[in-house]
Amino acid sequence: MVAALAITSTVGYGVLTYAFSALLGPMSAELRISTTTAVGASTTAVLVSGLMSIPVGRWLDARGGRGLMASGSLLGAIAVLGWSQVQNTLQLYGVFVAVGVASAMVLYPPAFAVVVAVADPAARTKAILSITIVGGFASSIFIPLTGHLAADYGWRAALVDLAAALAVTTIPLHAFLIPRTTPAPRTTTKTPKTPARVLKDPGFWLLAGAFVVHSAALAMISVHLVLYLIGLGHPPARAATLAGLLGLLSVTGRLVTSLSARWLPMATITATVLGIQGLSISLLPVVGKHLSGAIVCLVLFGLGFGVSSIATPAILLDRYGADGYATISGILTTPVTIAKAVGPLGGAVVANALGYRDMVLTVAAGCLVAATALALTPRPSTTM
């Protein structure tokens, strides 16, 4: 099951999320729309995915993941196939509403919820780590793959191939290797926490605030980093290569985070990593003109790039237990996903008003604020 979820998460993120960037140029040109208009379709998908997080979480808690994830894979394949046939902006946005719904049904949050429901407590962290390590290579695989397919056969044909790959790979794995129903809840030492009671926990709002701010900061830097590095004097090819360090190092960061959890609480580890991120990216305007300086800053920043993927489920499980996990995760995922969607726009506003240097410093401040919020989050109370 873990191997299946690792594969489907990688293919799902690769096709439903990362392929877009490789097709943005030729698609916008053929449809005769601006890249800003085209990017709006991707933003729409992210927003829809966030809004679907709570109902998807409730379904997972009540009925398990097999039917939901298999249906989401089918919907995703149909949506990508429809994307290959769009002729105007309205059709493009309509297709990406479907992409957003499918994403909410098949990517990390539902995969983690299945692991929490099925795996023994001692094996959950290792299982989630395994999924995120493999999934961390989605961008490295699918962005160049999509680019080559588009260059050789055109962007529409590339999408037909990707839709077929998504269907053939993910539908059978979800349909046959995911448990049909959620097992009976396991006995735990924690008091079960219903979503309504969780919302009354001040610590939950500190956690939510930390991950929302951090997600917005990462979304800002992800979209605008290449342009900022070019502005610092790096050639475009080098700037793109340096930005690529973030995705590669996210896998290393997840490993370090998971290993450190043997000795320290996950919230403490995550706060430390986010603090390092904030400090390292704040130095980029100072030392980033030099290749070595840019590499050091981005290596340290990249170590925390994927930490929230493994930290969020671990922290929620530590604080609230497994009962109702998918719904609680969905409640947190909704604002976090919306932050990811609007972060690039916020970055563009800051960059246009104050310049890219201040945008980078805003990202640094966001990471430090998130680290502080996590550090101040009180430990869970068994009587809460």
DARAWO-V36952 format. One record per backbone hydrogen bond with DSSP energy under -0.5 kcal/mol. CO is the residue of the C=O (numbers start at 1). NH is the residue of the N-H. E is the energy in kcal/mol with one decimal. If there is no record, write none. Layout:
CO/NH/E
CO/NH/E
This chain:
1/5/-2.5
2/6/-2.3
3/7/-2.1
4/8/-2.9
5/9/-2.3
6/10/-1.7
7/11/-2.6
8/12/-2.8
9/13/-2.8
10/14/-2.3
11/15/-2.7
12/16/-2.7
13/17/-1.7
13/18/-2.4
14/19/-1.4
17/20/-0.6
18/21/-0.7
18/22/-0.7
19/22/-0.5
19/23/-1.1
20/23/-0.8
20/24/-1.1
23/27/-2.3
24/28/-2.2
25/29/-2.2
26/30/-2.3
27/31/-2.4
28/32/-0.9
28/33/-2.0
34/38/-2.2
35/39/-2.9
36/40/-1.5
37/41/-0.7
38/41/-1.2
38/42/-1.0
39/43/-2.4
40/44/-2.1
41/45/-1.9
42/46/-1.9
43/47/-2.4
44/48/-2.6
45/49/-2.4
46/50/-2.2
47/51/-2.3
48/52/-1.6
50/53/-1.1
52/56/-2.3
53/57/-2.3
54/58/-2.5
55/59/-2.1
56/60/-2.5
57/61/-2.3
58/62/-1.9
59/63/-3.3
59/64/-0.5
60/64/-1.7
65/69/-2.8
66/70/-2.4
67/71/-2.3
68/72/-2.4
69/73/-2.1
70/74/-2.0
71/75/-2.8
72/76/-2.6
73/77/-2.3
74/78/-2.3
75/79/-2.6
76/80/-2.5
77/81/-2.3
78/82/-2.6
79/83/-2.3
80/84/-1.5
82/85/-1.6
83/86/-1.2
88/92/-2.0
89/93/-2.6
90/94/-2.2
91/95/-2.4
92/96/-1.8
93/97/-1.2
94/98/-1.3
95/99/-1.9
96/100/-1.9
97/101/-2.0
98/102/-2.6
99/103/-2.4
100/104/-1.8
101/105/-0.9
102/105/-0.8
102/106/-0.9
103/106/-0.7
103/107/-1.8
107/111/-1.8
108/112/-3.2
109/113/-2.0
110/114/-2.1
111/115/-1.9
112/116/-2.7
113/117/-2.0
114/118/-1.8
115/119/-2.8
120/123/-1.9
120/124/-0.8
121/124/-0.8
121/125/-0.5
123/127/-2.2
124/128/-2.9
125/129/-2.6
126/130/-2.3
127/131/-2.0
128/132/-2.4
129/133/-2.5
130/134/-1.8
131/135/-2.7
132/136/-1.7
134/137/-1.7
135/138/-2.0
137/141/-1.8
138/142/-3.0
139/143/-1.8
141/145/-1.6
142/146/-2.5
143/147/-2.2
144/148/-2.5
145/149/-2.4
146/150/-2.7
147/151/-2.2
148/152/-2.2
149/153/-2.8
149/154/-0.6
150/154/-1.6
154/158/-2.0
155/159/-1.7
156/160/-1.7
157/161/-2.2
158/162/-2.3
159/163/-2.7
160/164/-2.1
161/165/-2.4
162/166/-2.6
163/167/-2.3
164/168/-2.9
165/169/-2.0
166/170/-2.2
166/171/-0.6
167/171/-1.3
167/172/-0.6
169/173/-0.8
170/174/-2.6
171/175/-2.5
172/176/-2.1
173/177/-1.9
174/178/-0.7
179/66/-1.1
192/194/-0.6
194/198/-2.1
195/199/-1.9
197/200/-0.8
198/201/-1.9
200/202/-0.7
201/204/-1.0
201/205/-1.0
202/206/-1.6
203/207/-2.4
204/208/-3.0
205/209/-2.6
206/210/-2.4
207/211/-2.5
208/212/-2.5
209/213/-2.4
210/214/-2.3
211/215/-2.3
212/216/-2.3
213/217/-2.2
214/218/-2.5
215/219/-2.3
216/220/-2.1
217/221/-2.2
218/222/-2.3
219/223/-1.5
220/224/-2.0
221/225/-1.8
224/228/-2.0
225/229/-2.7
226/230/-2.3
227/231/-2.1
228/232/-1.4
229/234/-2.0
230/233/-1.5
235/239/-2.8
236/240/-2.4
237/241/-2.0
238/242/-2.8
239/243/-2.3
240/244/-1.6
241/245/-0.5
242/245/-1.4
243/246/-1.5
243/247/-0.5
244/248/-1.6
245/249/-2.7
246/250/-1.1
247/251/-0.6
248/251/-0.8
248/252/-0.7
249/253/-2.6
250/254/-1.9
251/255/-1.9
252/256/-2.5
253/257/-2.5
254/258/-2.4
255/259/-2.5
256/260/-2.3
257/261/-1.2
259/262/-1.4
260/263/-2.0
260/264/-1.9
265/269/-2.2
266/270/-2.8
267/271/-2.3
268/272/-2.0
269/273/-2.5
270/274/-2.7
271/275/-2.0
272/276/-2.2
273/277/-2.3
274/278/-2.4
275/279/-2.3
276/280/-2.7
277/281/-2.6
278/282/-1.4
279/283/-0.8
280/283/-0.7
281/284/-0.8
283/286/-0.9
283/287/-2.6
284/288/-2.4
287/290/-1.3
290/294/-2.5
291/295/-2.4
292/296/-2.3
293/297/-2.3
294/298/-2.4
295/299/-2.5
296/300/-2.2
297/301/-2.3
298/302/-2.7
299/303/-1.3
301/304/-1.2
302/305/-1.6
304/307/-0.7
306/309/-1.0
306/310/-0.7
307/310/-0.7
307/311/-2.5
308/312/-2.3
309/313/-0.5
310/314/-1.2
311/315/-2.9
312/316/-2.4
313/317/-2.5
314/318/-2.3
315/319/-2.0
316/320/-3.0
316/321/-0.5
317/321/-1.8
320/193/-0.6
322/325/-2.1
324/328/-2.3
325/329/-3.2
326/330/-2.2
327/331/-2.2
328/332/-1.8
329/333/-2.8
330/334/-1.9
331/335/-0.8
332/336/-1.5
333/337/-3.0
334/338/-2.0
335/339/-2.2
336/340/-1.9
337/341/-1.8
338/342/-2.3
339/343/-1.8
340/344/-0.6
342/346/-2.6
343/347/-2.7
344/348/-2.2
345/349/-2.2
346/350/-2.4
347/351/-2.7
348/352/-2.6
349/353/-2.0
350/354/-3.3
350/355/-0.9
351/355/-1.1
355/359/-1.4
356/360/-2.4
357/361/-2.0
358/362/-1.9
359/363/-1.8
360/364/-2.2
361/365/-2.4
362/366/-2.3
363/367/-2.2
364/368/-2.1
365/369/-2.6
366/370/-2.4
367/371/-2.3
368/372/-2.2
369/373/-2.4
370/374/-2.2
371/375/-2.3
372/376/-1.9
373/377/-0.7
374/377/-0.8
381/384/-1.5
